[in-house]
């Protein structure tokens, strides 16, 4: 299977060479993010695609000075909603109705269920739920990058509050949750490039219940 071949090819590159990823490949990765499933179809996150080198240089110190931050082609920052609000829920339901060209009674009833649930919950609980949805799209971006033979390095090692300040996320009602530098591996300077990929055996990972 081609996808499995590409996933075996990929690894979390520890050094990138600064070469630019063609825009078509970037667009395909972004489209994969957009197509990711999310709870109730709300897509409760945004993705910031950073190519500005000065901004990347500003982010690097609050991300353990990891070189992939500045040596990547594009730095993707996944930022989840800080909470669910009536306006945010209604906007997505209205978008669905507009796109489909009709209203469905069951769908509208479901809207009311969500409006009666999420906005009343604690903001931190809502953020954690939204961040999980962002991670689904984040994982899909990694797979899409591999399919395009573009390296992608998952990064949680950063100061979220500092990153939020740099990008002005809190003012937008967002909070950063994970970053994904994409680019091309630096084969001469990456200590991980030639090491064997190691994963649990199927027996240790999978439990089949017949």
Secondary structure, DSSP 8 states (H G I E B T S, - for coil): -HHHHHHHH----S-B------HHHHHHHHHHHHHS--GGG---EEEEEE--HHHHHHHHGGGTT-THHHHSSEEEEEEEESS--HHHHHHHHHHHHHHHTS--HHHHHHHHHHHTTGGGS-HHHHHHHHHHHHHHHHHHHHHHHHHTT-EEEEE--S-HHHHHHHHT-GGGTEEEEEEEEEE-B-TTT-TTTTS------HHHH-----
